[in-house]
Amino acid sequence: HLGLFEKAEDEVLYYLELEPNGEFAQDAEELLAYIGSEALHELGENVIIRKHSQAKEKMEAGEFQHAISLFQEMINEHPSFWAAYNNLALAYFYSGKKEKAVSTLEEVLTKNPGNLHALCNLALFLYFIGFHRQSEQIKHKLKTVYPIHHDQRYKLGSTFALLREHEYAFKWLSSIRQTTLVEEIPFYHWLAVSAFMTGREKTAKTSWEHIEKIDPESEVAPHYLAELKK
């Protein structure tokens, strides 16, 4: 209900992995269908659920080749499971296979035009590998997008922050400030950066102080707070 669809999906998948025939299994499957996870809903098997969670864990652990294999299997089994394509592209990019990363996202956008996560990732990939003109073209399109859902605004805002479009980054990140969960440290960091770069030092200070509070071991927040005092 807060619009945190990716988090909702993760939690539902975790529940179904633990309790495939549990009391709320039917409710969980209906929720997956509602938030657009058609491939997972239609499959109704524990295999894809475990594979999806496992692939994300492998990627986060830096085991990119294993993650790539799992995402490829999911795509072969369910060609319209767009989240698997986007994660596959990320795994390719992180492992240095940049051309494959770009071509995977281009495939998504051919089959599912307007996929926001694919557009954002493609703009970033092209920017980081030096194709600035192509990245600018996508960025221009993204500036005309007006997403409603929380996770899409988060994705758009963080993308603009990485592309150094700080006014747009602040616009979207600040729009979800009241609904973002407190443990989302990257959110507060990008909000602070975009606020600082657009002259909103009070918001930047508050955001970094919040990071310092929820993650006392962080070295990033104290560094920027010290810079603000200069």
C-alpha positions in Angstrom: 0.0 0.0 0.0 3.0 2.3 0.3 4.0 1.6 -3.2 7.1 -0.4 -2.2 6.4 -3.1 -4.8 9.9 -4.5 -5.1 10.1 -5.0 -1.3 6.6 -6.5 -1.3 7.6 -8.9 -4.0 10.8 -9.9 -2.1 8.8 -10.6 1.1 6.1 -12.5 -0.7 8.6 -14.7 -2.5 10.4 -15.4 0.8 7.1 -16.4 2.5 6.2 -18.8 -0.4 9.7 -20.3 -0.3 9.2 -21.1 3.4 5.5 -21.9 3.3 4.5 -22.9 -0.3 1.2 -24.4 1.1 0.9 -22.1 4.0 -2.2 -20.3 5.4 -1.5 -17.2 3.2 -0.2 -18.9 0.1 -3.2 -18.0 -2.0 -3.2 -14.4 -0.8 0.6 -14.3 -1.6 0.0 -15.5 -5.1 -2.8 -13.0 -5.7 -0.5 -10.2 -4.4 2.2 -11.3 -6.9 -0.3 -11.1 -9.7 -1.4 -7.7 -8.6 2.1 -6.2 -8.6 2.8 -7.6 -12.0 4.8 -10.7 -11.4 2.8 -12.7 -13.9 5.5 -15.2 -14.7 5.9 -16.1 -11.0 2.2 -16.2 -10.4 1.4 -18.4 -13.4 4.2 -20.8 -12.6 3.1 -21.4 -9.1 6.2 -23.6 -8.4 8.8 -23.3 -5.7 11.6 -23.7 -8.2 11.4 -20.3 -9.8 11.0 -18.7 -6.4 14.1 -20.2 -5.0 16.0 -19.5 -8.2 15.0 -15.8 -8.2 16.1 -15.3 -4.6 19.2 -17.4 -5.1 20.3 -15.4 -8.2 19.9 -12.1 -6.5 21.9 -13.4 -3.5 24.7 -14.6 -5.8 24.9 -11.3 -7.6 25.0 -9.4 -4.3 27.8 -11.7 -3.1 29.8 -11.0 -6.3 29.2 -14.5 -7.8 28.2 -13.0 -11.1 28.6 -16.1 -13.4 26.4 -18.2 -11.1 23.8 -15.4 -11.0 24.0 -15.0 -14.8 23.3 -18.7 -15.3 20.3 -18.6 -13.0 18.8 -15.5 -14.6 19.3 -17.0 -18.1 17.4 -20.1 -17.0 14.5 -18.0 -15.7 14.4 -16.1 -19.0 14.4 -19.3 -21.0 11.6 -20.7 -19.0 9.6 -17.4 -18.8 10.5 -15.0 -21.7 8.3 -12.2 -20.3 9.8 -12.1 -16.8 11.4 -8.6 -17.3 12.9 -8.4 -13.8 15.2 -11.3 -14.7 16.4 -9.5 -17.8 17.2 -6.4 -15.9 19.0 -8.3 -13.2 20.9 -10.3 -15.9 22.0 -7.0 -17.5 23.3 -5.8 -14.1 25.2 -9.1 -13.5 26.7 -8.8 -17.0 27.7 -5.2 -16.3 29.2 -5.8 -12.9 31.2 -8.7 -14.3 32.7 -6.5 -17.1 30.6 -7.9 -19.9 29.3 -4.4 -20.8 28.3 -5.2 -24.4 26.1 -8.1 -23.3 24.6 -5.8 -20.5 23.6 -3.2 -23.1 22.2 -5.7 -25.6 20.2 -7.4 -22.9 18.5 -4.1 -22.0 17.9 -3.3 -25.6 16.2 -6.7 -25.9 13.9 -5.8 -23.0 13.0 -2.4 -24.5 12.3 -4.1 -27.9 9.9 -6.5 -26.3 8.6 -4.3 -23.5 9.0 -0.6 -24.6 8.9 1.9 -21.8 10.2 -0.5 -19.1 11.5 2.2 -16.7 14.1 0.1 -14.9 15.6 -1.0 -18.3 15.7 2.6 -19.5 17.3 3.9 -16.3 19.9 1.1 -16.4 20.7 1.6 -20.1 21.2 5.4 -19.6 23.6 4.6 -16.7 25.5 1.8 -18.6 26.0 4.0 -21.7 27.1 6.9 -19.5 29.7 4.9 -17.6 31.2 3.3 -20.8 31.5 6.7 -22.4 28.6 6.8 -24.9 27.4 10.1 -23.6 25.3 11.2 -26.6 23.2 8.0 -26.5 22.9 8.3 -22.7 21.7 11.9 -23.1 19.0 10.8 -25.5 17.6 8.4 -23.0 18.0 10.9 -20.2 16.0 13.4 -22.2 13.2 10.8 -22.4 13.4 10.1 -18.7 12.9 13.8 -17.9 9.4 13.5 -19.4 8.4 10.5 -17.3 6.1 11.1 -14.3 6.0 7.8 -12.3 3.4 7.2 -9.7 4.8 4.3 -7.7 7.3 4.7 -5.0 9.9 2.2 -6.4 9.8 3.9 -9.8 10.4 7.3 -8.3 13.2 5.9 -6.3 14.8 4.3 -9.4 14.4 7.5 -11.4 15.7 9.7 -8.6 18.8 7.6 -8.0 19.4 7.3 -11.7 19.4 11.1 -12.1 21.7 11.4 -9.1 24.3 9.1 -10.8 23.9 11.0 -14.0 24.6 14.3 -12.1 21.1 15.7 -12.9 20.7 16.7 -9.3 17.6 18.9 -9.6 15.7 16.1 -11.1 17.2 13.7 -8.6 16.0 15.8 -5.7 12.6 16.3 -7.3 11.8 12.5 -7.3 13.7 11.5 -4.2 12.2 14.2 -2.0 8.7 13.2 -3.3 9.0 9.9 -1.5 10.8 11.0 1.6 7.8 10.5 3.9 7.2 6.9 2.7 10.8 5.5 2.4 11.7 2.9 5.0 14.4 4.1 7.5 16.9 1.4 6.7 17.3 2.5 3.1 20.7 4.1 3.5 21.4 4.6 -0.2 18.1 6.5 -0.5 19.2 9.0 2.2 22.7 9.3 0.7 21.4 10.2 -2.8 18.8 12.6 -1.3 21.6 14.3 0.7 23.9 14.5 -2.4 21.2 15.9 -4.6 20.1 18.4 -1.9 23.7 19.5 -1.4 24.3 19.9 -5.1 21.2 22.1 -5.5 21.9 24.3 -2.5 19.6 22.7 0.0 22.2 22.2 2.7 19.7 21.9 5.5 18.1 18.8 3.9 21.5 17.4 3.1 22.6 17.8 6.7 19.4 16.2 8.0 19.8 13.2 5.6 23.4 12.5 6.5 22.6 12.8 10.2 19.9 10.3 9.7 22.4 7.9 8.0 24.7 8.4 10.9 21.9 7.5 13.3 20.8 4.3 11.6 24.3 3.2 10.6 26.8 4.4 13.3 29.6 2.5 11.6 29.3 4.4 8.4 32.3 6.5 7.4 30.5 8.3 4.6 28.1 10.4 6.6 30.6 11.8 9.1 32.9 12.8 6.1 30.2 14.8 4.4 28.9 16.3 7.7 32.4 17.5 8.3 32.6 19.0 4.9 29.3 20.9 5.5 30.9 22.5 8.6 33.8 24.0 6.5 
